[in-house]
Amino acid sequence: MRTVQRSQKGQSIVEFALLLPVLLIILLGLLDLGRVWYAMVTVNDCAGEGALYAAIRPNDIDGIRARAASASSGLVQVNPEAVRVEMPSPLTPGAPVTVTVPYTMTFVNPLFGAMMPDGQIVLRGVAVEAVISTP
């Protein structure tokens, strides 16, 4: 009976060693999915903030870009120069203003990174607001 106990002692270590890489890939995958979700929420908030500012001050393009970029914080930092603002040529109250905020995210999980070119994905937040006032 004593030999049976000795042979089973190493079994759990071998099973753990076989499952550890799979568990780590799943953990890193969940981490990346959480980061993508956080980045999407932040990028959409940045676009919404820029569009709201654009509705009030449509001629201040640098201010719109700065306002959209200042809404980002923490892990997601938006470049103000990458923010794109689209306005109609006759700027009248009620005309739509579109603010697009791009963000490039790099994956931590090597499995996701292998599926994407350069291990990165470009996320875009888009918001449209109507111009409230014109100067």
C-alpha positions in Angstrom: 0.0 0.0 0.0 2.9 2.3 0.6 4.2 2.1 -3.0 0.8 3.3 -4.3 1.0 6.5 -2.3 4.5 7.3 -3.5 3.6 6.9 -7.2 0.6 9.2 -6.9 2.5 12.0 -5.3 4.1 13.2 -8.5 0.9 12.9 -10.5 -0.6 16.2 -9.4 2.7 18.0 -10.2 2.8 16.6 -13.7 -0.9 17.6 -14.3 -0.2 21.1 -13.0 2.9 21.4 -15.2 0.8 20.3 -18.3 -2.1 22.7 -17.5 -0.1 25.8 -16.4 0.6 27.1 -20.0 -3.0 26.8 -20.9 -4.1 28.6 -17.7 -1.6 31.4 -18.3 -2.8 31.9 -21.9 -6.4 32.1 -20.7 -5.4 34.5 -18.0 -3.5 36.8 -20.4 -6.4 36.5 -22.8 -8.8 37.8 -20.2 -6.4 40.5 -19.3 -6.3 41.7 -23.0 -10.0 41.5 -23.4 -10.4 43.7 -20.3 -7.8 46.2 -21.6 -9.7 46.3 -25.0 -12.9 47.0 -23.2 -11.4 49.8 -21.1 -9.7 51.3 -24.1 -12.9 51.3 -26.1 -14.9 53.0 -23.3 -12.1 55.6 -22.9 -11.8 56.3 -26.6 -15.6 56.7 -27.0 -15.6 59.1 -24.0 -12.9 61.1 -25.6 -14.8 61.4 -28.8 -18.0 62.4 -26.9 -16.1 65.0 -25.0 -14.6 66.4 -28.1 -17.9 66.5 -30.0 -19.6 68.2 -27.1 -16.9 70.9 -27.0 -17.2 71.2 -30.8 -21.0 71.8 -30.5 -20.3 74.8 -28.3 -17.2 76.1 -30.0 -17.0 74.7 -33.6 -14.3 77.0 -34.9 -11.7 76.1 -32.2 -10.2 73.0 -33.8 -7.1 72.9 -31.6 -9.4 73.3 -28.5 -11.6 70.4 -29.7 -8.5 68.1 -30.2 -7.1 69.2 -26.8 -10.4 68.6 -25.1 -10.8 65.1 -26.6 -7.2 64.2 -25.6 -7.6 65.5 -22.1 -10.5 63.1 -21.5 -8.1 60.2 -21.7 -6.2 59.1 -18.6 -4.5 56.2 -17.1 -3.5 53.4 -19.5 -5.0 55.1 -22.6 -3.3 58.2 -23.8 -4.8 59.8 -26.9 -2.6 61.9 -29.2 -4.3 65.3 -29.8 -2.9 65.5 -33.3 -4.5 62.2 -34.3 -8.0 63.4 -33.4 -10.0 64.1 -36.6 -12.8 66.7 -36.7 -15.3 66.9 -39.6 -17.6 69.8 -40.1 -20.0 70.9 -42.8 -18.8 73.9 -44.9 -21.7 76.2 -44.1 -21.4 76.1 -40.4 -25.0 76.7 -39.2 -26.8 75.8 -35.9 -28.0 72.2 -36.1 -25.3 71.1 -38.5 -23.5 67.9 -37.4 -20.0 67.9 -36.2 -18.2 64.5 -36.1 -15.1 63.8 -33.9 -13.1 60.6 -34.5 -10.5 59.5 -31.9 -8.1 56.7 -33.0 -6.0 54.7 -30.5 -3.5 51.9 -31.2 -3.4 49.1 -28.6 -0.7 46.5 -28.3 -1.7 43.0 -27.0 0.0 41.3 -24.1 -1.1 37.8 -25.0 1.2 36.4 -27.7 -1.7 34.3 -29.1 -3.8 37.5 -29.8 -0.7 39.3 -30.9 0.0 36.6 -33.5 -3.5 37.0 -35.0 -3.2 40.8 -35.5 -0.6 42.5 -37.7 2.3 43.8 -35.6 0.4 42.6 -32.5 -1.7 45.7 -32.5 -5.3 46.8 -33.1 -6.6 50.3 -33.9 -9.7 51.3 -31.9 -11.8 54.2 -33.0 -14.3 56.2 -31.1 -16.8 58.3 -33.1 -19.2 60.9 -31.7 -21.6 63.3 -33.6 -23.2 66.4 -32.1 -25.2 69.2 -33.5 -23.7 72.7 -33.5 -25.4 74.7 -30.9 -24.0 78.1 -31.7 -21.9 79.7 -34.4 -19.5 82.7 -33.8 
